[in-house]
């Protein structure tokens, strides 16, 4: 029991402090610098994904890695280093909650603007969310961008085939606007299906056909006209692919086209789903880390050196 308490004190609690501290500080800075005051251009692939992936390495290297070395780990195993493996697990445990926290922040702090119709969008400050008093969703003039690609194989993970369909639908003020050739607001719908391994020949053709039919059936059954609010698409790969779909529509788009997803759920529940997943992912990561540090014993020599150093510094 004393050994477990020692591990909790020296390794587990510092891990929790690093994780919660990093998530809280970075989320706050992201909101202040990129969302609230917009001091720098906001690119979602960077601020929402890339930075939360790479930045946790710094505090983990400074404050956690020396504590991982207190465990009596074999210097190496067949394909690597146990210390590096433990460090990797600690990093993974922080990355996914950190990314999810950015989504929650954007959804929780996003401004909701009420418009009479979509033509009024240029008369107000840009917002994350919009409601429309009236609108007409023109599914007949949709644009579609279909593409398939093979993901890069990494480490022991094989390459996978991904098929993706991006659909954009013009948002109009009323049905009479269907005669207009230009449109400045669109609803985007993405259908995405990954397949394990690289598909070729007849197998790829069969999966492609089934996916297209499934996506078409879902699209035709959607009553997008009953949307509750619009959620602006960020500057990420989705935005790029929706723009490709706009190019294939019968209508032309303004250079600064507004692209949204249509949400048919109460605005108050916009981040409930992500919050639940954040808690689940974070708890799983913390639980896994606790289990990992229980397995090996302490290296008594390193432990005594560590305690002596910290007792002296205090």
N, C-alpha and C positions, 0 to 999 in steps of 0.2 A: 504493500500500500504506500509506503514511504517513497518507493521508487516511482510509482505512478504520479504521486503528488509532485515529485521533483520534475518529472517530465512535463506535467501540466504547467508548472511555474516557469520553467526555463525555456520550453519550446512551444507548447500549445498556446498559452496566453499571449506570448509575443506574436505568434502567427495571427491570432485574432485581432490584435491591435494593429498590426501591419495591414491586414486585409481591410478591416473596417475604416482605418485611417486613410488608406490610399483611396478607397472608393468614395469616401466622404469628401476628401480634399479635392480629388480630381473632378468629381461631379460638380462641386461648387465652382471651381475654376472654369470648367467647361461652360457652365451657365453664365458666369460673369463675363468671360472674355468673348465667347462665340455666340451666345444667345441673347443675353440681356442688353449688353452695350455694343455687341458686334464690332469689337476692336480689331478683329482679324477675319478674313474671309472664312466662312464655315463650309467645309467639305466633309460630309458625313462619313465617307470611307476612312477619313483620317481621324476626325475628332471622336467618332462613335465606335470605331473598331481598331484602327492601327495603334493609336496612342494607348488605349486600355490594354492592348496586347503586349506592347514592348516596355512601357514605362514601369510596370510592377517589378521588372527585373532589378531595378536599381535598389529599392528598399529591401527586397529579398536578399540581394547580395550583401548589403551592408549589415542588416540586422538579423537575418534568419540563417544564412549559410554558416556563419561561425557556430551557431547553436546546433545545426544539423551535425556538424563535425564532432559534437560531444557524444554522439551515439557510436557504439562500437560496430561500425560497418566494414565489411570487407572492402579493401581498396578497389578491387575490380571484380566484375563478373564477366561472363563469356563475351558479351557484346557491349560492355560499357562500364560506367563508374556508378557505384551505389549512392555516393553523395550527390552526383549529378541527377540520378534518378529521383531521389527524394526532393531535390530542388525543383525538378521539372514538375513533380506532383503538386508541390506547394504553389508553383506558378500557375498551373492549370486551374487549381482551386480558386484562384483570384481572378483570372482572366474572364471567365464566363459571367460571374456576378457583376464584374466591373462594366462589361459591355451592356448587360441587361439594365444596369442602373442608369446608363446614359439614355436608353429608350424611355425609362420611367420619368427621368427628369424632363425630357423634351415633351412628353405627353402631359405631365403634371403642370408644367409652367407655360404651355402653349396658350396663346390668346385665342379666344373665340369671338368672331366678328359676325354680326347678323347683317345680311344683305337682302334687299328687296328682290333682286335678281342678279344673275352673274355679270351683267353689263356694268354693275356698280363697283366691281372689284378694283378697278383702276382709280377710284375716287377715295379709297381708304388706305390706311397703312397696311403693308403686308402682314398677314397673320398665319398661324399654324392651322387653325380650324375656322370653318365658315358654315353658317346655316343660310339656306335660301328660302325666302318666302314663297317664291314660285320659280319653277324651272321646267325645261323640257330636255330629256335625255334622248339624243338622236342615235339610236343603235344602228340605224340603216347606213349611216355615214362613218362607220367605225374604220379604224386603221389597225392592221395586224402585222406584227413582226415575229416571224418564226425563225428560230435557229437552234442548232444542236452543237454541242462541243464535248470534248473529252478532257476531263480534269487531269492535271499533272500528277503523276505518281510521286508520293513522298514517303520516305523511310520505308516501312513495310506495307504501307497502304497502296493498293493497286489503283490504276487509272479507272475512272468511272465515266460513263456516258450520261450527259444531261440534256434533256429536251425541254425547251422553254418557249412558251407562246405569250407574247405581250399584246394586249388589246387596249386601244384608246377609243373613247366615245366622246363626241362633242357635247358640251353642256351649253344649252341655249336658254335664252330668257323665256321664249314661248315657241310654239310649234311653227308660227309664221316665219321664224328666223332660219328655218331649214333651207330657204332659198339663198341665203348668204353663203358666199364662197369661203369666207374667213371665219376663224374661231379662235378665241384667246383662252379658253378653259376646257380642260379635258378630264375625264375620269379614266384612270388606268387600272387594268386588271391583269394580273400575272398568273399564268399557269406554269408550274415548274415540276418536273419529275426526274429525279436521278435514278440511274440504274447501276447496279453493282457490276463492275467490269466494263470492258469495251464491247459494245454491240456492233455487229457487222452483218451485212447481207440480209437474208430473209428475217432473221431475228430482229434486227433494227427496223426493218420495214413493217413488221407486224406490230412491234411496240409503238412505233410512230403513228400508225393508223389508229390503234386503240386509244392512244393518248389524245390525238386530235378529236376523235369522236366523243370521248369523255369530256373534253374541254368545251367542245361545241354544245353538247347537251346541257352542261352546267351554265354556260353563257346564256343560252336561249331561255333557260328557266328562271334566271335572275330578274327580279323586278327592281331595277336600279332606281326607277322613278320614285320609290318610296324611301329614299335615303333620308337619314336624320341630320347628318352633317358631313362636311367634306374635310378630309385630312390631307394636308399638303405633302407631296412626296419630296423628300430631301435630295440633296445633291449627292447622288450615289449611282451605282450601276443601274438601279431601277429607272432613275430619271433618264439616263442615257438610252436605255432600251425602249422606253416609252416614246422618246423623241424619234427613234427610228420607226416606230409604229405610226407616229403622226405623219411622217413623210409618205406613208402608204395609204393615207386616208384621202377621200375625195375632196375634203376641205383643206385649205391651206391654213397654216398657223402663224400667229405673230411670232417674232423672234424670241420674245420673253413669254412664251406660253406657260400658263399655270396648269400644273398637272396634280390631280388629287386622287385619293382612293375614296370610294363612297362607303360610309359607315352607317349601318342600320341597327344601332344599339344606343342606349342612353349615353349622353356625353359624360355624365358623372362616373361611368364605369370604364372610361377610356384606358386607364392604366391598371385596372384590377388584375387582368390576366398576367401582364408582365410582372406585377408585384408578387403574385403567387409564385411564378417561376423563379424570380430572384431569390425568394426565401427558400424554395426547394433546392435550387442549385447551390446556394451558399451553405445550407445545412448539410447537403451531401458532401461538398468539398471539405467542410470542417470535420464531419464524421469520418471521412476517409483518411484525413490527415491524422486525426487522433488515433485511428487504428494502426496506421503506419508507424507512428513513433512508439507505440507500445511493444512492437515486435522485437527490436534489438535492445540489448542492455546498454548502459552507459559505458563509455571508455573512462574508467576511474581516474586514470592519470590526467586526461584532458579535462575531466570534470573538476578535479581539484585545482588545476591551474586556472580554469575559468572562474571558479568561485574566489580564489585568492586574488585574482586580478580585479574582479568587480568589488570584492570587499575592500580592497585597498583604495579603489577609486572613490568609493562611498565615504 
